[in-house]
């Protein structure tokens, strides 16, 4: 029976890795997994998609709100979503964790469980093939994800063309609602994130909290969109308005969204939805789960809503929005 008082410092790196490796998901594409200086991963068509994302305590998550399991889940999910947005199938993750020496080993085991369960639920066959552990007072998670194109061309954000339909798969605004609730009511009297206050929100707002703390991006929708002929696609991680504007600029077109189809101001300006935003040729059958929310027009690159230029910034910018408070 593991000692509940064990910490990373008291156990040491080798013993911690020995406890973590059995909990991590295997990758079907791994020719050589964890344990050597590097992993070896198959790339059957000679190419792979690769992306990386960093989650830092403070700007990206709060331990008072996120359990170790939820953080492990989210660390996997946000990277799997970026791979899927290229029209690729996620195959492997490399995970680096920088944590205080006093971190309980049990916390790290639960973090690994979150990684495993997210891969199993969202991208079966994807697993962890390696990573790194280090020590710092600031808890930081960095995940690199790999994906397989299976002979297809990647779907870029620069491919939208006039006449295309703009469509989305996944929830919009729910994750932002969860974050609003946590900052408004998941804090103590001094405004500091509080675990008990956050837990008290769960019976009424579980869906919104889960969308923020343990998102379920529609990973399979990425391949489905590619097979259906998507001309452009991207992960909606920083907010629909901000990411749609990026697609418009990359493609050199106008994206004109239908406010009623989008659903709400929060759906338009909130962040961390991890939905799939894609464009399809006019008349194409949209893949299951996608719904039309606008159209692509010719013109100088910009975002419009109901025909009017949408200039509001909205979304998440880590440099503009971070105030330095860790809580």
C-alpha positions as CSV (number, residue, x, y, z in Angstrom):
1,X,0.0,0.0,0.0
2,X,1.6,3.3,-1.0
3,X,2.4,5.8,1.7
4,X,0.2,8.8,1.5
5,X,3.0,11.0,2.8
6,X,5.4,10.1,0.0
7,X,6.5,13.1,-2.0
8,X,8.6,13.4,-5.2
9,X,11.5,14.5,-3.1
10,X,11.3,11.6,-0.6
11,X,10.9,8.9,-3.3
12,X,13.2,10.1,-6.0
13,X,12.9,10.3,-9.8
14,X,13.6,6.6,-10.6
15,X,11.1,5.3,-8.1
16,X,8.5,7.8,-9.3
17,X,8.9,6.8,-12.9
18,X,8.6,3.2,-11.9
19,X,5.2,4.0,-10.3
20,X,4.0,6.1,-13.2
21,X,5.0,4.1,-16.3
22,X,2.4,1.3,-15.6
23,X,-0.4,3.9,-15.3
24,X,0.4,5.6,-18.6
25,X,-1.4,4.6,-21.9
26,X,0.4,2.6,-24.5
27,X,0.6,4.0,-28.0
28,X,-0.3,1.6,-30.7
29,X,2.2,3.3,-33.0
30,X,5.1,3.1,-30.6
31,X,8.0,0.9,-31.8
32,X,9.9,1.8,-28.7
33,X,8.2,3.4,-25.7
34,X,9.3,4.9,-22.4
35,X,12.6,3.8,-20.8
36,X,15.3,4.7,-23.3
37,X,16.8,8.1,-24.3
38,X,14.0,8.6,-26.9
39,X,11.0,6.8,-28.2
40,X,10.5,5.4,-31.7
41,X,7.1,6.0,-33.3
42,X,5.9,4.7,-36.6
43,X,5.0,7.1,-39.4
44,X,3.5,4.8,-42.1
45,X,3.1,7.5,-44.8
46,X,6.4,9.1,-44.0
47,X,5.0,12.2,-42.3
48,X,3.6,13.1,-38.9
49,X,1.8,16.1,-37.4
50,X,3.3,17.5,-34.3
51,X,2.2,20.1,-31.8
52,X,3.0,21.2,-28.3
53,X,1.1,23.0,-25.5
54,X,2.2,24.3,-22.0
55,X,-0.1,24.6,-19.0
56,X,1.3,26.7,-16.2
57,X,-0.2,27.0,-12.7
58,X,-1.7,30.5,-12.5
59,X,-2.5,31.5,-16.0
60,X,-3.7,28.1,-17.3
61,X,-5.0,26.2,-14.2
62,X,-5.5,26.5,-10.5
63,X,-4.8,23.6,-8.2
64,X,-7.7,24.8,-5.9
65,X,-10.0,24.1,-8.9
66,X,-8.4,21.3,-10.8
67,X,-7.8,17.8,-9.4
68,X,-4.7,16.0,-10.6
69,X,-6.9,13.7,-12.7
70,X,-8.6,16.6,-14.4
71,X,-5.3,18.3,-15.1
72,X,-3.9,15.1,-16.7
73,X,-7.1,14.8,-18.7
74,X,-7.0,18.4,-19.9
75,X,-3.2,18.3,-20.7
76,X,-3.9,15.4,-23.1
77,X,-7.2,16.8,-24.5
78,X,-5.9,20.2,-25.6
79,X,-3.1,18.7,-27.5
80,X,-5.2,15.9,-29.1
81,X,-7.5,18.6,-30.3
82,X,-4.7,20.5,-32.1
83,X,-3.7,17.3,-33.9
84,X,-7.3,16.5,-34.9
85,X,-7.7,20.1,-36.3
86,X,-5.1,19.2,-38.9
87,X,-7.2,16.3,-40.1
88,X,-4.9,13.8,-38.4
89,X,-5.4,10.9,-36.0
90,X,-3.5,11.4,-32.7
91,X,-0.9,8.6,-32.2
92,X,1.5,9.6,-29.4
93,X,2.2,12.0,-26.5
94,X,5.4,13.1,-24.9
95,X,4.8,14.7,-21.4
96,X,7.1,16.8,-19.4
97,X,6.1,17.7,-15.8
98,X,7.9,20.3,-13.6
99,X,6.6,20.2,-10.0
100,X,7.6,21.2,-6.5
101,X,9.6,18.6,-4.7
102,X,6.9,18.4,-2.0
103,X,4.3,17.2,-4.5
104,X,2.7,14.0,-3.3
105,X,3.6,10.9,-5.4
106,X,-0.1,10.1,-5.3
107,X,-0.9,13.4,-7.1
108,X,1.4,12.4,-9.9
109,X,-0.2,8.9,-10.1
110,X,-3.7,10.5,-10.5
111,X,-2.3,12.9,-13.1
112,X,-1.1,9.9,-15.1
113,X,-4.5,8.3,-14.7
114,X,-6.1,11.4,-16.2
115,X,-3.7,11.2,-19.2
116,X,-4.6,7.5,-19.7
117,X,-8.4,8.0,-19.4
118,X,-8.4,11.0,-21.8
119,X,-6.5,9.1,-24.4
120,X,-8.8,6.1,-24.1
121,X,-11.9,8.2,-24.3
122,X,-10.9,10.7,-26.9
123,X,-8.3,9.1,-29.1
124,X,-8.1,5.3,-28.6
125,X,-4.7,3.9,-29.6
126,X,-2.9,7.2,-28.7
127,X,-0.5,6.8,-25.7
128,X,2.4,8.3,-23.9
129,X,5.8,7.3,-25.3
130,X,8.1,9.4,-23.1
131,X,8.7,12.7,-21.3
132,X,10.6,14.3,-18.5
133,X,10.3,15.1,-14.8
134,X,12.0,18.1,-13.2
135,X,11.6,20.3,-10.1
136,X,10.4,23.9,-9.7
137,X,8.2,25.8,-7.3
138,X,5.8,26.6,-10.3
139,X,3.9,23.5,-11.4
140,X,4.1,23.3,-15.2
141,X,3.0,20.7,-17.7
142,X,4.2,20.6,-21.3
143,X,2.8,18.0,-23.7
144,X,3.9,17.3,-27.3
145,X,1.5,15.4,-29.4
146,X,2.0,13.5,-32.7
147,X,-0.5,12.5,-35.3
148,X,-0.8,10.4,-38.4
149,X,-2.2,11.8,-41.7
150,X,-2.9,8.3,-43.1
151,X,-2.0,9.5,-46.7
152,X,-4.2,12.6,-46.6
153,X,-3.1,16.1,-47.1
154,X,-3.2,18.2,-43.8
155,X,-6.2,20.5,-43.5
156,X,-4.8,24.0,-43.0
157,X,-6.4,27.1,-41.6
158,X,-5.4,28.9,-44.9
159,X,-7.7,26.9,-47.2
160,X,-11.1,28.7,-46.8
161,X,-12.5,30.0,-50.2
162,X,-15.4,32.3,-51.1
163,X,-18.6,30.3,-51.2
164,X,-17.6,27.8,-48.5
165,X,-19.8,27.1,-45.6
166,X,-18.4,27.8,-42.1
167,X,-19.3,25.0,-39.6
168,X,-18.4,24.0,-36.1
169,X,-18.4,20.8,-34.2
170,X,-18.6,20.9,-30.4
171,X,-19.8,23.1,-27.6
172,X,-19.3,26.9,-27.7
173,X,-19.2,29.1,-24.6
174,X,-19.7,26.4,-22.0
175,X,-16.0,26.3,-20.9
176,X,-16.0,30.1,-20.6
177,X,-19.2,29.9,-18.5
178,X,-17.4,27.4,-16.2
179,X,-14.4,29.8,-15.8
180,X,-16.8,32.7,-15.1
181,X,-18.4,30.7,-12.3
182,X,-15.1,29.7,-10.8
183,X,-13.8,33.2,-10.7
184,X,-17.1,34.6,-9.4
185,X,-18.1,31.9,-6.9
186,X,-15.2,29.4,-6.6
187,X,-13.2,31.8,-4.4
188,X,-12.9,32.8,-0.8
189,X,-13.8,36.2,0.7
190,X,-10.4,37.6,-0.5
191,X,-11.0,36.4,-4.0
192,X,-8.5,33.5,-3.8
193,X,-9.4,30.3,-5.6
194,X,-10.9,27.9,-3.0
195,X,-11.5,24.2,-3.4
196,X,-14.5,24.0,-1.2
197,X,-16.2,26.9,-2.9
198,X,-15.6,25.4,-6.3
199,X,-16.9,22.0,-5.1
200,X,-20.1,23.6,-3.9
201,X,-20.8,24.7,-7.5
202,X,-20.7,21.2,-9.0
203,X,-24.2,19.9,-8.3
204,X,-25.7,22.8,-10.3
205,X,-23.0,23.5,-12.8
206,X,-21.2,20.2,-13.5
207,X,-21.4,20.5,-17.3
208,X,-19.8,24.0,-17.4
209,X,-17.2,23.1,-14.8
210,X,-16.3,19.9,-16.7
211,X,-16.1,21.8,-20.0
212,X,-13.4,24.0,-18.4
213,X,-11.5,21.6,-16.2
214,X,-11.8,18.3,-18.2
215,X,-12.8,19.2,-21.8
216,X,-14.0,16.6,-24.3
217,X,-13.0,17.9,-27.7
218,X,-14.6,16.1,-30.7
219,X,-11.3,14.5,-31.7
220,X,-12.8,12.1,-34.2
221,X,-14.5,15.0,-36.0
222,X,-11.1,16.1,-37.3
223,X,-10.6,13.1,-39.5
224,X,-14.3,13.0,-40.4
225,X,-14.0,16.6,-41.7
226,X,-10.9,15.9,-43.7
227,X,-12.6,12.9,-45.3
228,X,-15.6,15.1,-46.1
229,X,-13.5,17.6,-48.0
230,X,-13.0,20.4,-45.4
231,X,-11.1,23.2,-47.1
232,X,-9.8,24.8,-43.8
233,X,-10.0,23.8,-40.2
234,X,-8.7,24.8,-36.7
235,X,-9.2,24.1,-33.1
236,X,-11.3,26.7,-31.3
237,X,-9.1,27.1,-28.2
238,X,-8.9,30.9,-27.8
239,X,-12.5,31.7,-28.6
240,X,-14.6,31.5,-31.7
241,X,-14.2,35.2,-32.7
242,X,-10.5,35.3,-32.2
243,X,-9.9,31.9,-34.0
244,X,-12.3,32.6,-36.8
245,X,-10.5,35.9,-37.4
246,X,-7.2,34.0,-37.6
247,X,-8.7,31.7,-40.2
248,X,-10.0,34.6,-42.2
249,X,-6.5,36.3,-42.1
250,X,-4.7,33.0,-43.0
251,X,-7.1,32.4,-45.9
252,X,-7.3,36.0,-47.1
253,X,-11.1,36.0,-47.0
254,X,-14.1,37.2,-45.0
255,X,-15.7,34.9,-42.5
256,X,-19.3,36.1,-41.9
257,X,-20.9,34.3,-38.9
258,X,-24.6,34.1,-38.2
259,X,-25.2,35.3,-34.6
260,X,-28.3,33.2,-34.2
261,X,-26.4,30.0,-35.3
262,X,-23.5,30.8,-33.0
263,X,-25.9,31.1,-30.1
264,X,-24.7,33.7,-27.6
265,X,-22.1,36.4,-27.0
266,X,-20.2,34.1,-24.7
267,X,-20.1,31.4,-27.4
268,X,-18.6,34.0,-29.7
269,X,-16.0,35.5,-27.3
270,X,-15.3,32.8,-24.7
271,X,-12.2,30.6,-24.8
272,X,-11.1,27.0,-24.3
273,X,-14.0,25.4,-26.1
274,X,-11.7,23.1,-28.2
275,X,-14.5,22.8,-30.8
276,X,-13.6,22.1,-34.4
277,X,-14.0,25.1,-36.7
278,X,-14.0,24.2,-40.4
279,X,-15.1,25.3,-43.8
280,X,-16.6,23.1,-46.5
281,X,-17.5,23.6,-50.1
282,X,-21.0,24.9,-50.8
283,X,-23.4,22.0,-51.1
284,X,-21.2,19.5,-49.4
285,X,-22.8,17.2,-46.8
286,X,-21.5,18.2,-43.4
287,X,-20.1,15.4,-41.3
288,X,-22.0,14.2,-38.3
289,X,-21.8,16.7,-35.4
290,X,-21.0,19.7,-37.5
291,X,-23.5,22.6,-37.9
292,X,-23.4,25.5,-40.2
293,X,-22.7,28.9,-38.5
294,X,-21.8,31.2,-41.4
295,X,-20.2,31.6,-44.8
296,X,-17.0,32.6,-46.5
297,X,-17.0,35.7,-48.7
298,X,-14.5,37.4,-50.9
299,X,-12.9,40.6,-49.6
300,X,-10.2,41.9,-47.3
301,X,-9.5,39.4,-44.5
302,X,-11.8,40.1,-41.6
303,X,-14.4,38.6,-39.3
304,X,-18.0,39.7,-39.6
305,X,-21.1,38.8,-37.6
306,X,-24.5,39.2,-39.4
307,X,-22.7,41.2,-42.1
308,X,-21.0,43.7,-39.8
309,X,-17.3,43.8,-39.0
310,X,-16.7,42.3,-35.6
311,X,-13.9,44.3,-34.0
312,X,-14.2,43.2,-30.4
313,X,-11.1,41.3,-29.3
314,X,-12.6,38.6,-27.2
315,X,-11.0,35.2,-26.5
316,X,-7.9,34.4,-24.6
317,X,-4.5,36.1,-25.1
318,X,-2.0,34.9,-22.4
319,X,0.0,38.2,-22.6
320,X,-3.0,40.6,-22.8
321,X,-5.1,38.7,-20.2
322,X,-2.6,37.5,-17.6
323,X,-2.5,39.7,-14.5
324,X,0.2,37.8,-12.6
325,X,-2.0,36.6,-9.8
326,X,-1.5,33.0,-9.0
327,X,-4.0,32.5,-6.2
